[in-house]
Amino acid sequence: MCGRYSLTTPVESLRRLFEFPELPNLAPRYNVAPTQEAPVVRRGDDGDSHLALLRWGLIPSWAKDRTIASRLINARAETVATTNAFRAAFKSRRCLVLADGFYEWRTEGDRRQPHRIVRADGGAFAMAGLWESWRDKAGDTVLESFTIITTEANALVKTIHARMPVILDAHDHAAWLGSPAIEERRALLRPCPPEMLHAYRVGPRVNSPRNDDAACIAAAPPAEMPRLL
């Protein structure tokens, strides 16, 4: 799964990479957590890419209330086209979830050690996402939300966790947002090459969603080696 990620890349770099016209004031995010707002890029009515702030944790339009969101922070690539909660969005409401790192935890002894996975070149990337618009029964509240699609882990991430977010190649952004062909979209939902990524240990500060500062992405000291007797 993908339960935390970061986006610290300057806005101008994001605009060049993802080609959106908005000029948002985006503060660096070191520890984005479910239920929080985060930037995504989606296709507008004008056919162009636009940036929007959506809530992480998908709320389908048919949901009775928003509590379902906590269970829908991820969608499995293998079933996203057929699962009731996701199939409508997979057909017509896809987005790019902007990030420059994501976190996974590995059990080491009696504790879970967090790792941050980033591009080997340090750049930002897009995770394949879906978005929905939900209105409460009274019609007074409209929430737009998103989920991140996950797939089986590549050889690098597999040493930490069994699954990973679908990271799209830059050349595939337009196809993900705009292709009407379901098989073309499905073909994009695959693990990225392991050589594209780099993983490193971070400290326990990232464990709490209340923490959102540069210390969350700081490298942790190397694991202690067993002492020789």
C-alpha positions as CSV (number, residue, x, y, z in Angstrom):
1,M,0.0,0.0,0.0
2,C,1.0,3.7,0.0
3,G,0.0,5.4,3.3
4,R,2.3,8.4,3.4
5,Y,4.3,10.4,0.9
6,S,6.1,13.7,0.4
7,L,6.0,16.7,-2.0
8,T,8.8,19.2,-1.3
9,T,9.6,20.1,-4.9
10,P,9.3,23.9,-5.7
11,V,6.1,24.9,-7.5
12,E,7.8,26.2,-10.6
13,S,9.5,22.8,-11.1
14,L,6.2,21.1,-10.8
15,R,4.5,23.4,-13.3
16,R,7.2,22.7,-15.9
17,L,7.0,18.9,-15.4
18,F,3.2,18.6,-15.1
19,E,2.2,21.5,-17.4
20,F,-0.6,23.2,-15.4
21,P,-1.3,26.9,-15.6
22,E,-2.2,27.6,-11.9
23,L,0.2,29.5,-9.7
24,P,-0.6,27.9,-6.3
25,N,1.2,28.8,-3.0
26,L,2.2,25.2,-2.1
27,A,4.1,24.8,1.1
28,P,6.5,21.8,1.2
29,R,4.9,18.7,2.5
30,Y,7.2,16.2,4.2
31,N,4.6,13.7,5.5
32,V,1.3,13.8,3.6
33,A,-1.3,11.5,5.4
34,P,-4.8,10.2,4.6
35,T,-7.7,12.7,5.1
36,Q,-5.4,15.6,4.4
37,E,-5.6,17.8,1.3
38,A,-2.9,17.4,-1.4
39,P,-2.3,18.6,-5.0
40,V,-3.3,16.5,-8.0
41,V,-3.4,17.2,-11.7
42,R,-6.5,16.3,-13.7
43,R,-7.9,17.0,-17.1
44,G,-10.3,20.0,-17.1
45,D,-13.4,20.6,-19.2
46,D,-11.1,22.6,-21.6
47,G,-9.0,19.5,-22.2
48,D,-5.9,20.9,-20.5
49,S,-4.2,19.8,-17.3
50,H,-5.1,21.7,-14.1
51,L,-3.9,21.6,-10.5
52,A,-6.4,21.0,-7.7
53,L,-6.3,20.4,-4.0
54,L,-8.2,17.2,-3.1
55,R,-8.7,15.2,0.1
56,W,-6.8,11.9,0.3
57,G,-9.2,9.0,0.7
58,L,-11.7,8.4,-2.0
59,I,-15.4,9.0,-1.2
60,P,-17.6,7.5,-4.0
61,S,-20.5,9.6,-5.2
62,W,-22.9,6.9,-3.9
63,A,-21.4,6.8,-0.4
64,K,-23.8,7.5,2.5
65,D,-21.2,9.4,4.4
66,R,-17.5,10.3,4.3
67,T,-16.3,7.6,6.7
68,I,-15.6,5.2,3.9
69,A,-12.7,7.4,2.8
70,S,-10.3,5.9,5.4
71,R,-10.7,2.5,3.7
72,L,-10.2,3.8,0.2
73,I,-6.8,5.6,0.3
74,N,-5.4,3.0,-2.2
75,A,-6.9,1.1,-5.1
76,R,-5.4,-2.2,-6.4
77,A,-4.3,-2.1,-10.0
78,E,-5.4,-5.6,-10.5
79,T,-9.1,-4.9,-9.7
80,V,-9.5,-1.1,-10.1
81,A,-11.5,-1.4,-13.3
82,T,-14.1,-3.7,-11.7
83,T,-14.4,-2.7,-8.1
84,N,-17.6,-0.8,-7.4
85,A,-15.8,2.0,-5.5
86,F,-13.4,2.7,-8.3
87,R,-14.6,1.6,-11.7
88,A,-16.5,4.8,-12.5
89,A,-13.5,7.0,-11.6
90,F,-11.2,4.6,-13.5
91,K,-13.3,5.2,-16.6
92,S,-13.6,9.0,-16.5
93,R,-11.9,10.6,-13.4
94,R,-8.2,9.9,-13.4
95,C,-5.5,12.1,-12.0
96,L,-1.8,12.5,-11.3
97,V,-0.9,12.5,-7.6
98,L,2.2,14.7,-7.3
99,A,5.0,13.4,-5.1
100,D,8.8,13.3,-4.7
101,G,8.9,10.4,-2.3
102,F,6.8,7.8,-0.6
103,Y,7.2,5.9,2.7
104,E,7.0,2.2,3.5
105,W,7.7,0.3,6.7
106,R,9.7,-2.9,7.1
107,T,9.7,-5.1,10.2
108,E,13.2,-5.2,11.6
109,G,13.4,-7.2,14.8
110,D,10.7,-5.9,17.2
111,R,10.0,-2.6,15.4
112,R,8.8,-1.3,12.1
113,Q,11.5,0.7,10.4
114,P,10.3,3.5,8.0
115,H,12.0,4.0,4.6
116,R,11.6,6.8,2.1
117,I,11.6,5.8,-1.6
118,V,12.6,8.5,-4.1
119,R,13.6,8.8,-7.7
120,A,17.3,8.1,-8.1
121,D,17.7,11.5,-9.8
122,G,15.8,13.3,-7.0
123,G,13.0,14.5,-9.2
124,A,9.3,14.7,-8.7
125,F,7.0,12.1,-10.1
126,A,3.3,11.3,-10.6
127,M,1.5,8.4,-8.9
128,A,-1.6,7.2,-10.8
129,G,-4.7,8.3,-9.1
130,L,-8.5,8.5,-9.3
131,W,-10.7,11.3,-8.0
132,E,-14.4,11.6,-7.1
133,S,-16.9,14.3,-6.1
134,W,-19.3,13.6,-3.2
135,R,-22.2,15.6,-1.9
136,D,-23.8,15.1,1.5
137,K,-27.5,14.3,1.9
138,A,-28.4,17.9,2.6
139,G,-26.5,19.0,-0.5
140,D,-24.6,21.6,1.5
141,T,-21.2,20.0,1.4
142,V,-19.2,18.9,-1.7
143,L,-16.0,17.0,-1.2
144,E,-13.5,16.1,-3.9
145,S,-11.2,13.3,-3.0
146,F,-8.6,10.9,-4.5
147,T,-7.0,7.6,-4.1
148,I,-3.6,6.2,-5.2
149,I,-3.4,3.1,-7.3
150,T,-0.9,0.5,-6.1
151,T,0.7,-2.5,-7.8
152,E,3.0,-5.3,-6.9
153,A,6.4,-4.0,-5.8
154,N,9.5,-4.0,-8.0
155,A,12.7,-5.7,-7.0
156,L,13.9,-2.7,-4.9
157,V,10.6,-1.9,-3.0
158,K,10.0,-5.6,-2.5
159,T,12.8,-5.7,0.0
160,I,10.7,-3.3,2.1
161,H,7.1,-3.9,1.2
162,A,5.0,-6.2,-1.1
163,R,3.3,-3.3,-2.9
164,M,4.0,0.1,-4.2
165,P,2.2,3.0,-5.9
166,V,2.0,3.0,-9.6
167,I,4.6,5.6,-10.7
168,L,3.9,6.8,-14.2
169,D,6.6,7.7,-16.7
170,A,6.4,11.3,-17.8
171,H,5.6,10.2,-21.4
172,D,2.5,8.4,-20.1
173,H,0.9,11.3,-18.2
174,A,-1.3,12.4,-21.1
175,A,-2.4,8.8,-21.8
176,W,-3.3,8.2,-18.2
177,L,-5.4,11.4,-18.0
178,G,-7.0,11.2,-21.4
179,S,-7.0,7.8,-23.1
180,P,-10.5,6.4,-23.6
181,A,-9.0,2.9,-24.2
182,I,-9.3,0.8,-21.1
183,E,-6.6,-1.6,-22.2
184,E,-4.2,1.2,-22.7
185,R,-4.9,2.5,-19.2
186,R,-4.5,-0.9,-17.7
187,A,-1.2,-1.3,-19.4
188,L,0.2,1.7,-17.5
189,L,-0.6,0.1,-14.1
190,R,2.7,-1.7,-13.6
191,P,5.7,-1.4,-11.3
192,C,8.3,1.2,-12.5
193,P,11.9,-0.1,-13.1
194,P,13.8,-0.6,-9.9
195,E,16.8,1.3,-11.2
196,M,14.6,4.4,-11.3
197,L,14.3,4.5,-7.5
198,H,16.5,4.8,-4.4
199,A,15.4,3.9,-0.9
200,Y,16.8,5.0,2.4
201,R,16.0,4.6,6.1
202,V,14.4,7.6,7.9
203,G,13.7,8.2,11.6
204,P,10.5,7.4,13.5
205,R,9.3,11.1,13.3
206,V,7.4,10.2,10.1
207,N,5.3,7.6,12.0
208,S,3.0,10.4,13.3
209,P,0.9,12.3,10.8
210,R,1.2,15.3,13.2
211,N,4.8,15.7,12.1
212,D,5.3,17.4,8.8
213,D,8.8,19.0,8.7
214,A,12.2,18.4,7.1
215,A,13.2,16.0,9.9
216,C,10.7,13.5,8.4
217,I,12.8,13.0,5.3
218,A,16.2,13.1,7.0
219,A,18.3,9.9,6.6
220,A,18.4,7.8,9.8
221,P,21.8,6.5,11.1
222,P,22.9,3.2,9.6
223,A,21.6,0.1,11.3
224,E,23.9,-1.1,14.0
225,M,25.9,-4.2,13.1
226,P,25.9,-7.2,15.5
227,R,28.9,-7.1,17.8
228,L,31.5,-9.8,17.5
229,L,32.2,-11.6,20.7
